[in-house]
């Protein structure tokens, strides 16, 4: 089963820098199957996980760590 993950790349030292949004498709073992940069912030909650990096990096491959944003407005609600 695949998961949709939203990565938010921001800069905590320069708040005027725009956020970058990247959508990843990953399997349950954590292998990244597909990467897609988004043009802007998503409008609806369609992601299984939301992670953020605030080091000011331009791509997710250059980042050293991510923080899980839980609960996040763009994260799908858990099914009961």
Sine and cosine of phi, psi and omega as CSV:
sin_phi,cos_phi,sin_psi,cos_psi,sin_omega,cos_omega
0.00,0.00,0.73,-0.68,-0.03,-1.00
-1.00,-0.05,0.47,-0.88,0.05,-1.00
-0.89,-0.46,0.57,-0.82,0.13,-0.99
-0.98,-0.18,0.81,-0.59,-0.06,-1.00
-0.84,-0.54,0.69,-0.72,0.08,-1.00
-0.96,-0.28,0.81,-0.59,0.09,-1.00
-0.95,-0.31,0.74,-0.67,0.04,-1.00
-0.92,-0.38,0.88,-0.48,0.03,-1.00
-0.97,-0.24,0.88,-0.48,-0.02,-1.00
-0.74,-0.67,0.03,-1.00,-0.01,-1.00
-0.76,-0.66,0.94,-0.35,-0.04,-1.00
-0.97,0.26,-0.31,0.95,0.00,-1.00
-1.00,0.01,-0.40,0.91,0.01,-1.00
-0.76,-0.65,1.00,-0.01,-0.07,-1.00
-0.94,0.34,-0.24,0.97,0.03,-1.00
-0.99,0.17,-0.20,0.98,0.05,-1.00
-0.95,0.32,0.68,-0.73,-0.03,-1.00
-0.93,0.36,0.51,-0.86,0.10,-0.99
-0.95,0.31,0.51,-0.86,0.13,-0.99
-0.89,-0.45,0.66,-0.75,-0.03,-1.00
-0.87,-0.49,0.75,-0.66,0.00,-1.00
-0.78,-0.62,0.72,-0.69,0.04,-1.00
-0.97,-0.26,0.79,-0.62,0.02,-1.00
-0.89,-0.46,0.56,-0.83,0.18,-0.98
-0.93,-0.38,0.83,-0.56,-0.05,-1.00
-0.73,-0.68,0.45,-0.90,0.09,-1.00
-1.00,0.01,-0.01,-1.00,-0.07,-1.00
-0.94,0.35,-0.32,0.95,0.04,-1.00
-0.99,0.11,-0.16,0.99,0.01,-1.00
0.99,-0.15,0.08,1.00,0.04,-1.00
-0.97,0.25,0.75,-0.66,0.01,-1.00
-0.99,0.16,0.85,-0.53,-0.02,-1.00
-1.00,-0.08,-0.59,0.81,-0.05,-1.00
-0.47,-0.88,0.60,-0.80,0.03,-1.00
-0.80,-0.60,0.69,-0.72,0.00,-1.00
-0.59,-0.80,0.90,-0.44,0.09,-1.00
-0.95,0.30,0.65,-0.76,-0.01,-1.00
-0.99,-0.15,0.50,-0.86,-0.02,-1.00
-0.96,0.29,-0.49,0.87,-0.03,-1.00
-0.38,-0.92,-0.11,-0.99,-0.01,-1.00
-0.94,0.34,0.73,-0.68,0.05,-1.00
-0.89,0.46,0.47,-0.88,-0.08,-1.00
-0.98,-0.17,-0.37,0.93,-0.03,-1.00
-0.80,-0.60,0.39,-0.92,-0.01,-1.00
-0.97,0.24,0.96,-0.28,-0.05,-1.00
-0.67,-0.75,0.34,0.94,-0.12,-0.99
-0.86,-0.51,0.58,-0.82,0.03,-1.00
-0.98,0.20,-0.55,0.84,0.01,-1.00
-0.62,-0.79,0.50,-0.86,0.08,-1.00
-0.78,-0.63,0.82,-0.57,0.00,-1.00
-0.84,-0.54,0.49,-0.87,-0.02,-1.00
-0.71,-0.70,0.60,-0.80,0.15,-0.99
-0.82,-0.58,0.77,-0.64,-0.06,-1.00
-0.89,-0.46,0.48,0.88,-0.02,-1.00
-1.00,0.03,-0.08,1.00,0.02,-1.00
0.99,0.12,0.35,0.94,0.02,-1.00
-0.98,0.21,0.41,-0.91,-0.05,-1.00
-1.00,-0.09,-0.28,0.96,0.04,-1.00
-0.65,-0.76,0.38,-0.93,-0.05,-1.00
-0.96,0.28,-0.40,0.92,0.01,-1.00
-0.94,0.34,-0.41,0.91,-0.01,-1.00
-1.00,0.05,-0.12,0.99,-0.06,-1.00
-0.99,0.14,0.56,-0.83,0.02,-1.00
-1.00,-0.05,-0.54,0.84,-0.04,-1.00
-0.50,-0.87,0.40,-0.92,0.06,-1.00
-0.76,-0.65,0.45,-0.89,0.10,-1.00
-0.90,-0.43,0.69,-0.72,0.02,-1.00
-0.98,0.20,0.77,-0.64,0.06,-1.00
-0.99,-0.16,0.97,-0.25,-0.07,-1.00
-0.68,-0.73,0.77,-0.64,-0.25,0.97
-0.97,0.23,0.50,-0.86,-0.02,-1.00
-0.83,-0.56,0.58,-0.82,-0.03,-1.00
-0.88,0.48,-0.41,0.91,-0.01,-1.00
-1.00,-0.03,0.05,1.00,0.02,-1.00
-1.00,0.00,0.67,-0.74,0.03,-1.00
-0.91,0.42,0.55,-0.84,0.07,-1.00
-0.95,0.31,0.60,-0.80,0.01,-1.00
-0.94,0.34,0.65,-0.76,0.04,-1.00
-1.00,0.10,0.59,-0.81,0.02,-1.00
-0.99,-0.15,0.00,0.00,0.00,0.00
